[in-house]
Amino acid sequence: MLLIPFVENAFKHGKVTEDAEWLWIDMNVDEAGRLLFSCINTKVDKRKDLTGRHWHREC
C-alpha cells in the first residue's frame, strides 16, 4: 500500500498513453531482506512557473 502513490504518479505525470512511451516498475527483495523498488516512466515536458501555472517552451 505504501508504494501505490508512486505508481499512480508515474501514470498521472508520465506519458504512457502512446506506443512509444513506457512505464517500468521493478520490485525485488535482496539477500538482507530489503525491498528494492524502482518506478521509471517517460515524462511529459510540462513545467510550471512560480505561480503554479503551466508554461511551454517556445521553439
Secondary structure in CASP SS format (residue, H / E / C, confidence):
PFRMAT SS
TARGET T0000
AUTHOR 0000-0000-0000
METHOD secondary structure of the structure
MODEL  1
M C 1.00
L C 1.00
L C 1.00
I H 1.00
P H 1.00
F H 1.00
V H 1.00
E H 1.00
N H 1.00
A H 1.00
F H 1.00
K H 1.00
H H 1.00
G E 1.00
K C 1.00
V C 1.00
T C 1.00
E C 1.00
D C 1.00
A C 1.00
E C 1.00
W C 1.00
L E 1.00
W E 1.00
I E 1.00
D E 1.00
M E 1.00
N E 1.00
V E 1.00
D C 1.00
E C 1.00
A C 1.00
G C 1.00
R C 1.00
L E 1.00
L E 1.00
F E 1.00
S E 1.00
C E 1.00
I E 1.00
N E 1.00
T C 1.00
K E 1.00
V C 1.00
D C 1.00
K C 1.00
R E 1.00
K E 1.00
D C 1.00
L C 1.00
T C 1.00
G C 1.00
R C 1.00
H E 1.00
W E 1.00
H C 1.00
R C 1.00
E C 1.00
C C 1.00
END
